[in-house]
Amino acid sequence: MAKTLITGASKGIGRETALVLARAGHTVVAAMRTPRDCDLADIAARENLPIVVAELDVDDDASVASLFAAGPGAADSIDVLINNAGIYSIDAVEDETLARFQAVMNTNYFGTLRCIKAVAPSMLARRAGLIVNVSSIAGRIAAAGSGAYAASKFAVEALSESLAAEMSAFGVRVVLVEPGIIATPMTLANLPKPKAGSAYPHGGRMRAFYTATPDSGPPPTVVAETMLEIVEGRTTRFRNPSGPDAEPFLGLRASMADEAWIGMNDTLDDTVYFDRFLALSGLDLRPASD
């Protein structure tokens, strides 16, 4: 059984992955910014699960160094690192603030990189280990209204592919998980709204992408089960789309020329745009009233 450290484990995919892995017998260090706001410790006590909750802010060099230096998160004791911590953005590039671009990149990309650098030396020394980086279908599909988020996930994809090639000779495996639309707090209660009064309709369309389907998609347990398959070696793929719509969306984008994908957005009329998307994908993304 593996000892796994999961970042961003207080809710959503991270929380469910902690529970799925622990219930399968794996020891889990569930790392998060505010442990007091999470129920994992209570569940672990009630079910006698091997979960330790730890404080971690992946944005902060000192916090990362402290967790991986000693105690339950000591780097030399971690068999599997799951980089799951992430934040979101919905806005046109012009509308989104530079500060938000930097914050999204700091958490989603540099937070992942900080944790990789913390565990890589010990995994290399042991000639063993697994690093799972949570990307998104947005790591391969750059949609209008997702410039900040997609940029961070494209960066994670590139980092992961380079790292996988570099560490393979040392017995360390690096993989990507690419969730589609998943019903998590990030895509439900905490889904951001685009800039009010914007000339760009694309942020609103991106919001509709997450809210048009009932409950915004399948539960995070779907991705947690993908994580379990990876940790237990039941899948050896480098890229692992997860969720019922992940492969279809990736296939749709791959089937379109770049110019066609970009041109689908060349209208400011939402009705025209949603008609186009429905014709292409069979999905009606017209938003319900907020």
Number of C-alpha atoms within 10 A of each C-alpha: 12 18 22 25 31 27 28 25 30 24 20 21 27 27 24 21 27 34 23 18 26 24 17 14 14 21 21 27 24 29 27 24 19 15 17 12 10 16 13 23 19 11 13 18 11 9 11 12 22 20 24 17 25 21 20 25 19 28 21 14 13 11 14 20 18 14 20 20 14 12 11 18 27 17 24 17 18 22 22 24 25 27 28 26 27 22 18 21 24 24 27 24 17 12 16 19 13 12 9 15 18 13 18 24 25 20 22 28 27 20 23 27 18 19 22 19 13 18 24 21 13 18 24 16 12 14 15 17 22 23 26 23 27 27 30 24 23 22 21 18 19 19 19 22 25 23 20 24 27 25 21 26 27 20 17 24 24 12 15 25 15 12 18 19 12 13 18 14 11 14 15 22 22 24 23 26 25 25 25 24 24 26 21 20 13 17 20 15 9 11 17 15 13 22 16 10 7 14 11 19 21 24 27 21 25 22 22 18 18 21 22 17 17 9 14 17 20 18 17 23 20 17 26 22 16 20 25 19 14 20 24 14 10 10 13 13 13 16 16 23 22 23 21 15 17 19 17 14 18 16 11 13 18 13 11 12 10 10 8 12 18 13 10 15 20 11 12 12 10 15 11 14 20 20 15 16 17 14 11 12 12 10 15 16 20 19 17 9 4 4
